[in-house]
Amino acid sequence: MVKCIISFLFLSVITCGCSDWLTIMPKTQMPAEEMFKTEEGFQDALMGVYIDLSDL
């Protein structure tokens, strides 16, 4: 019985603690907070808008 409780606690700690590890952003995507911190990031975002508009 004690082994079962210890195993349950161990598994619950492992499965609850790794949610941040599973969040992976693709290299082509960047959060807005990161993108607009620098002038280069702003220019990259603006270039993406221009490219999207040229497809219309």
C-alpha positions in Angstrom: 0.0 0.0 0.0 2.8 2.4 0.9 4.6 1.6 -2.4 1.4 2.5 -4.3 1.0 5.9 -2.5 4.7 6.7 -3.1 4.4 5.8 -6.8 1.2 7.9 -7.2 2.9 10.9 -5.5 6.0 10.5 -7.7 4.0 10.3 -10.9 1.8 13.2 -10.0 4.8 15.4 -9.3 6.5 14.4 -12.6 3.4 15.0 -14.7 2.5 18.3 -13.1 6.0 19.8 -13.2 6.8 19.5 -16.8 4.2 21.6 -18.5 6.7 24.4 -19.3 9.1 22.0 -20.8 6.6 20.9 -23.4 5.9 24.5 -24.7 8.0 24.8 -27.8 7.7 27.8 -30.1 8.8 27.3 -33.8 11.8 29.3 -34.9 9.6 31.2 -37.3 7.2 32.5 -34.6 8.1 34.9 -31.8 6.0 36.5 -29.1 5.0 40.1 -29.7 6.8 41.2 -26.5 10.0 39.9 -27.9 9.4 41.0 -31.4 8.8 44.7 -30.7 11.6 45.2 -28.2 14.1 46.3 -30.9 13.9 48.3 -34.0 15.0 45.3 -36.0 12.1 43.3 -34.7 9.7 46.0 -35.7 11.1 46.2 -39.2 10.9 42.4 -39.5 7.2 42.5 -38.5 6.6 45.3 -41.0 8.3 43.4 -43.7 6.0 40.4 -43.0 3.0 42.7 -43.4 4.3 44.0 -46.8 4.9 40.4 -48.0 1.4 39.4 -47.0 -0.1 42.5 -48.8 1.9 41.7 -52.0 0.1 38.3 -52.2 -3.3 40.1 -52.6 
